[in-house]
Amino acid sequence: MIATFRISEDDYADAMRLFARPTPLRWALLAAIGLLLLLGALIGGPGLWPAAVGGMVGMAIVLLATRLLTPAMARRHYRKYKAMQAEFQAELLETGLRLASPHGDGTVVWENVLKWRQNDRFVLIYPMPRLYHIVPKSIASQGFDLQGLTQRLERYVGPPF
């Protein structure tokens, strides 16, 4: 079954939010750094307090700025990325996922998928650590086998991260 879809600017920004969502490992790393900074502020003495507090404030600013700037940057990128605004086709094959647009056609074979993640609106399929294909879950309404896609991804790639 071939399904057609378009990625809107809102879709692109929401998919970028999903892409940028920290993994549990990153959350653990951020928590560990925050805890070390807090311990430094509490028991480090007056010489270490400014640096520890500055580190905590800086970390909070970076996290907040990233959260606020990601959607704006994604929208800007979408407007400049004309090929993303075209109509796409998706077809689930035994060997992979065929994606086609007026600008190109190719199959993402399961062996070349590094990882994947999903939320209630999208499945992101990563052939590289920072490059992903967006598959909107709304194409299931056209008869696309979305459950088959996620089952094959789990079988050939592993669980979503």
Beta strands, then each sheet from edge to edge (+ up, - down):
strand 1: 2-6
strand 2: 87-92
strand 3: 96-101
strand 4: 104-109
strand 5: 115-118
strand 6: 122-128
strand 7: 131-136
sheet 1: 1+ 2- 3+ 4-
sheet 2: 5+ 6- 7+
end
